Amino acid sequence: MARLHGLVPLLGASMPALAAEADAAGGGLTAFAIGLVAVALAGFGAGAWWRRPRVEAAGEAVLPAPDARGLLELIAMASDWVWTTDADHRYTRIGEGLRNRPGLDPRALLGRRPWEQAWDECEPVDWLRYRTQVEQRDAVTLQITCKGSDGALHYLELIGRPLVRNGEFAGYQGIGRDLTEQVATERALQESQQRYFEVVEAVNEVIFRTDTQGRLSFINGVWRNITGYRVEQSLGKPLVDFFHPDDRGGASEQLLAVASGRLPECHFELRLRTREGEIRWIEAACRPITDAAGSRLGIAGTLDDISSRKVAELTLKNINQELEARVRMRTSELEASNRELEAFSYSVSHDLRAPLRAIDGFARILEEELEEKLDETARSHLDRIRKATQRMAHLIDALIELARLTRQSLHKETFDISELALQVVEELRAEEPEREVEVEITRGLIVTADRTLVRVLIENLLRNAWKFSSRQAVARIAFRAERERERRVFCVADNGAGFDMAFAANLFRPFHRLHNATEFSGTGIGLATVQRIIQRHGGVIWAQSKPGEGARFYFTLGS
């Protein structure tokens, strides 16, 4: 027992350190147990225990018991360290555990009171409170943030209690811990939690969690912005209680299916009633929450306010309905207009042609029967009458053709528009073989359009180029295509008479001509017909020109 006597003061008189039983016959120890408990910190105990079996018979082997030195060596191996002070609060023992901390030397503390040591504190220590506690011989806990000689920060914690020997105060005994790693871990966790909090509060959606009963256990601050309810006022209440009564049934089924595992997730739209009674449209998405063992803890998800989108969708729906109604009305009007146009075309075709033929016929009879009696003035008048009736007949034909092209349905197919242009040029050469005309046509221009209408389009443009370049000694006509902003643009160009761009707005109006009929013949319907055909294909047409420098007509045929 004397060999362990030095250990008892370290552990404290009130801490049982040794139990021994003497053998009455042999005078030796037949069994003993040593129990060592250094200190209890935050609910954790640190200790070591040895037990030696009872000797039942003489001569049996006996296991040696650890002595005080062995126990102290064992304590020195711990990451925490033991410390003691005398009655004057000067350190008398500092465990080797402190020596293992870089830059901290326990020898510098021996013989000093804690408040006399230059700890190189980075944070103030309430030494007055500590001194008051030790003077009153209370249990103490001291936390010190200091720099070691290596410049690194250390977070130390000293826990102690009074040591009493023979009924007299003998100082303090306790344990020290280096909390540096623990503090770093806690701060990293706090920073992570802060970042998580900032992200959660920065999003525009409500982020929520519920328990297994569907009661809110977490919601971010966006909740108040949308619902008007404070977060603390809403926690613990069933989430579905905030939904519109007409939507609660369906929403509850979805949430229950996810919470029970029947659905891995869910997405649905519903209405939510705010604190002021306003209705908000919400898009909900949620997943189940489980712990490491797979037990279900509730659900987590988001609530996105889509009220603006719903209003836009409703507005768009109303606009579409209104547009559809307008389209139906417009279609009806167009159908009526087409019927009127057809009736007009029939009337023109039958009712106007007969009088024109009669006028032309009677004028021709007068010319033939009164040829010898007519003077030059009379013959000129009759000639003008006949030419006017013929011109009127041509205009009627052109007008009827324009109306027919407007009504005709499109029959699209893929073909080579260059071949159509070549055919038209061959026809023009056959009509006026004496003319010298250089024609350049880009080959292999494939389009998808109505072949019949495109033939009319190309023929009108090339005939115009042929006609308005007729006064050139060598006429030049080109048909080509080029890429412009991801679309193909066709061009018919000539070196003919050209026109003033100031009057370009009238180019495509029916019966409007930029040249006198005595200069160049025509009805004024050709370019109007071209524009109608291009518009029916979803394209556009425009022109560039200067008087005496020819003209270039550009057009597209939609996508």
Secondary structure by P-SEA (a helix, b strand, c coil): cccccccccccccccccbbbbbcccccccccbbbbbbcccccccccbbbbbbcccccccccccccccaaaaaaaaaaccbbbbbbccccccccccccccccccccccccccccccccccccccccaaaaaaaaaaacccbbbbbbbbccccbbbbbbbbbbbbbccccccbbbbccccaaaaaaaaaaaaaaaaaaaaaaaaccccccccccccccccccccccccccccccccccccccccccccaaaaaaaaaaaaaacccccccccbbbbcccbbbbbbbbbbbbbbcccccccbbbbbbbbaaaaaaaaaaaaaaaaaaaaaaaaaaaaaaaaaaaaaaaaaaaacaaaaaaaaaaaaaaaaaaaacccccaaaaaaaaaaaaaaaaaaaaaaaaaaaaaaaacccccccccaaaaaaaaaaaaaaaccccbbbbbbbccccccccaaaaaaaaaaaaaaaaaaaccccbbbbbbbccccccbbbbbbbbccccccccccccccccccccccccccccccaaaaaaaaaaaaacbbbbbccccccbbbbbbbccc
